[in-house]
Amino acid sequence: MSTNSNVVSIHLEDNIGTITINYPPVNALGQVVRQGLKQSIEQLNSDSRCKVIVIQCVGRTFIAGADIREFGSTPLEPFLPDVVNDIEACPKPVIASLFGTTLGGGLEVALACHYRVALATGLVGLPEVNLGLIPGAGGTQRLMRIIGVKSALEMITSGKHCSVHSLESSGLFDAIFSTSSDEPVSELAALTHTFAKQLISCDQLEVNPVGQRIVDTNDINWDDVKSAIIKKARGRIAPLVAFDIIKSTHLLTVSEGMNVERDEFVKLLKSEQSAALRHAFAAEKMASKIVSAPQTTQAEPMDVQCIGVIGGGTMGVGIATAALSAGLSVVLIEQTEIAAKTAATNIEKIIQGNVKSGRMNVNVAESCLNRLTTSENKQNLSQCQLIIEAIFEDINVKKELFAELSEICDGNTLFASNTSYLNLNEIAQSVSHPERFVGMHFFSPAHIMKLLEVIRTDHSSDVAIATAMFVAKKLKKIAVLVNVCFGFAGNRMFSRHGREIQQILLEGASIEQIDSALTHWGMAMGPLSVQDLAGIDIGCKARASKPLPGHDPGYFRPSTLMFENNRLGRKTKLGFYRYDEAGKAHSDPEAEKLIRAESAKLGIKQKSFTDDEIVHRALFALISEGLQLYNEGIVQRLSDIDVIWMNGYGFPRYRGGPMFQAQQLGKETVISELLKLQTEYGELIWPDVNYDIPQ
Ligand code: 3H9
């Protein structure tokens, strides 16, 4: 017998009723799926021919969670907690057949089943905290009854996707299947069917609902666990809520616990943090989409298997490592054989470090290193489909290099520059086919940082852009497409933000107060500590390539003063802070004295700031510059700016990015605040912006 709906279908064979979900892209639990699951369980339960039920999915994954697109609209019945309770209450054994990424509500469905089987390559997790939520369909109650309170707390409060393999002995799975089949999902279906048949042949048809198991809390020290969670949460509230629920409900029944869980889930769904984190998720998905003119078809990316990297410094090594880790071949070019060897050694060190920390297995590491060629001979680049330049920031040297590459490589090779601020339109002129030239601005360390700005020059073809975005995805980067301007989107805003911080310093706030106000608000690091870490000379040299703004006498004066006094940051053990032998930062009255003397020289009246005032000014500088970037068409959408700031500049994800903050404040408030700042400091610093943020 088989019953079909487009989304959830039933097939009955060998007394096994198989429920198949087919709801692309990730089989999320939209209303149609919940309804289909509920009806299918009821139908198979009342069919006397069915002895065992299997829940499986087709496509790329078992259920990857609740349907995020439904959050924010009125929930429609049946509700997920009721559906999972129906599954658990079914008197016939229900088996969940897992592959891909079984996440959130998807794992909650699986936890309510009486058996779970999985492909060894799969991942499972309760990532709700990443959306500012907690599991809302029994996850806080059932997981601890299977894998223990401590492991459940770790999984729920971290939101991590865990490999099936790492949970082999956790009790979560009744069978784990490895397969080398070209069609692993069909193979899994067959293996699950055999598993179900065995239950029938062994007459193992009694069910043992997870919800009736007792929670073992022997190994838990609640206070220690709570302190660790607070530390890791860094301002996010959901992990703490999950902890409190588990602590307060572990002795209750599942149904009592689920009532508490549901109340807290609903509260969090309405919280600002969840709105911000859901915005972050959607904004990142959106950033990878290229806006094209109506009625035009999206360009197909070129196939890239081998990447050339020119320059074996920190950036080149990071880019090469990211490409190797993504399964690509790399040809890395340095000026001398010795420099090329040093780069190879540095790449090997990073890869071996990954093996040591368990992030990479030995065979994968070996394969990565086998795909690396280092050389001082640029002719070796002719086999590459994409060449990324990562040499020092000198426009003439870069132009010469690309002219030379145009001779070596055929007309199909894509060229990219990793410059952080040089004019890519000018560099493009030195390439024989400027349409195949783009910017790919990685962030340091390039093998770790997620953000990648892909820069479209005036000449870049759609294929070149599509290929750069496609390679970015392969490298597991979050790519944002931007147009050419000084510093592109990220560094231009960083510079505007830095200017405001320096002005606040000159107006009387102390170095420590600025850093502490912003880190308490959630920034990963204080802006002045960042300067010390990056090296104060780097910014000073970059600014020296442009004339100083005559209308802004205080423009980066504190940094310039540090530079002139050889206080270059951590590398000279003196910068905005003083660093001891162990690298610990201390406040330094000398640095403050230099700044106060400069304020007096510039005639800047001193005042005291509250932490909120510091955050407000720093945030509004970002909002103002972000609006200008949008108005000028440098970014495709405002949310792209949020993606850049959250992934490249330590902006707290739970605050959704500067433009999300602007949206939360509302158009009127933002305009009136910007006008106030314009009145006080002039329109050259706070220019008029066309505020057209969709609400
Ligand atoms: C939850 O479950 C709450 C419950 O506890 C309680 C409820 C009462 N819904 O990332 P990709 C879309 S909270 C709808 O590019 P990948 C995504 O937008 C939820 N759509 O692919 C994209 O669409 P498009 C807990 C979703 O292979 C497409 O799928 N679950 C959802 O790199 C492909 O996505 C999560 O938080 C969704 N839940 O990664 C999982 N998920 O093509 C969040 C994805 O139109 N999702 N889409 O741009 C992920 O982590 C990744 O998307 C996943 C696939 C690992 C699944």
Boltz pocket constraint, residues with backbone or C-beta under 6 A from the ligand:
constraints:
  - pocket:
      binder: B
      contacts: [[A, 25], [A, 26], [A, 28], [A, 64], [A, 65], [A, 66], [A, 67], [A, 68], [A, 69], [A, 80], [A, 81], [A, 101], [A, 103], [A, 104], [A, 105], [A, 106], [A, 108], [A, 127], [A, 128], [A, 131], [A, 133], [A, 134], [A, 135], [A, 136], [A, 137], [A, 139], [A, 285]]
      max_distance: 6.0
